[in-house]
Structures are given as structure tokens and as C-alpha cells.
């Protein structure tokens, strides 16, 4: 994971939870390959209606702040998202075991 991209992506908020998609564990890969930023992300469940909104926000924020000339954002479903991917802080907030 590219830490610079992860820090930028912390500002993308899941509108359903009000939390960062990074803290929600929705980012599976974030890499700079040359001048291209590539991000693989998921949603918390397959029927989630905000996929396009999240993808557009990822593209928009990276376009402005990453310095990348090309941005590739891919929604992936493997591995399936579970609450175990959330930050420890969020798992505690939601009452999940840490």
C-alpha cells in the first residue's frame, strides 16, 4: 500500500456510515505505478447503492491531490468485506470484538 495514497483516501467518507473508507477497511490496494494511481476498493455489501459515488470520490480526490496523471479505481468483491477489516477504533465503536 502506498501510504501517501492511503492518507489522501482517508478523506473519502462512506456516506452510509460517516466514516473514512480507509478506516472502514474498504481499500484493498492503493499503489502508484509510474504516474498512475491504482486503487482496488470494495463495498460493505454487494447490493450497496453507493459504489459509483465512492468510485467517483476516489477518482476526484486522487486527481486533485495525488499528482497522478491517470487514476484507476476498481471495485472488487474478493475477498468479501467483513467487519474484521475495520480499524480497531471503529470495531470498538460498533461493538465488534477487537
C-alpha positions in Angstrom: 0.0 0.0 0.0 1.2 3.5 -0.9 0.9 5.4 2.4 0.6 8.8 0.6 -2.4 7.5 -1.3 -3.9 5.9 1.9 -3.6 9.3 3.7 -5.4 11.0 0.8 -8.1 8.4 0.7 -8.8 8.9 4.4 -10.8 11.9 3.3 -13.2 9.8 1.3 -16.2 9.3 3.5 -18.7 6.4 3.3 -21.9 8.3 3.2 -23.8 5.5 4.9 -21.6 5.4 8.0 -20.0 8.8 8.0 -16.5 7.2 8.4 -13.5 7.1 6.2 -13.4 4.3 3.6 -9.8 3.6 4.8 -11.0 3.1 8.4 -13.9 1.1 7.2 -11.4 -1.3 5.6 -12.8 -0.8 2.1 -9.5 -0.1 0.4 -7.8 -3.4 -0.7 -4.9 -1.9 -2.7 -3.5 1.6 -3.4 -0.4 1.9 -5.5 1.4 4.4 -7.6 2.8 2.7 -10.7 4.7 5.3 -12.6 2.4 8.2 -12.9 -0.8 6.1 -12.5 -2.6 5.7 -9.2 -4.4 2.3 -8.9 -6.9 1.6 -6.2 -8.9 -1.5 -5.5 -11.8 -1.0 -3.2 -14.9 -2.8 -2.1 -18.3 -2.0 -0.5 -19.6 -3.4 2.7 -22.2 -5.5 0.9 -22.8 -6.4 -2.8 -26.2 -4.6 -3.1 -24.8 -1.3 -1.6 -26.1 1.5 -3.9 -23.1 3.9 -3.3 -20.5 2.1 -5.4 -20.4 4.7 -8.2 -20.4 7.5 -5.7 -17.4 6.1 -3.8 -15.6 5.4 -7.1 -16.1 9.0 -8.3 -15.0 10.4 -5.0 -11.8 8.3 -5.1 -11.1 9.4 -8.7 -11.8 13.1 -7.8 -9.7 13.3 -4.7 -6.7 11.5 -6.2 -6.9 13.6 -9.4 -6.6 16.8 -7.3 -4.1 15.6 -4.6 -2.0 12.7 -5.7 -0.1 14.1 -8.7 -1.1 11.1 -10.7 -1.7 11.6 -14.4 -4.0 8.6 -14.6 -6.3 7.2 -11.9 -7.7 3.7 -12.0 -10.3 2.8 -9.3 -11.7 -0.7 -9.4 -14.5 -2.1 -7.3 -13.6 -5.7 -6.3 -15.6 -8.3 -4.3 -12.8 -10.7 -3.3 -12.1 -11.1 -0.5 -15.5 -10.3 0.8 -15.7 -7.4 3.2 -16.2 -8.2 6.8 -16.2 -6.1 10.0 -12.7 -7.6 10.7 -11.3 -5.2 8.1 -12.4 -2.1 10.1 -10.0 -0.2 12.2 -9.8 -1.2 15.8 -11.3 2.1 16.8 -14.4 1.6 14.6 -14.8 -2.1 15.6 -15.0 -0.8 19.2 -17.4 2.0 18.3 -19.7 -0.5 16.6 -19.4 -3.1 19.4 -17.4 -5.7 17.4 -14.7 -7.7 19.2 -11.1 -6.5 18.7 
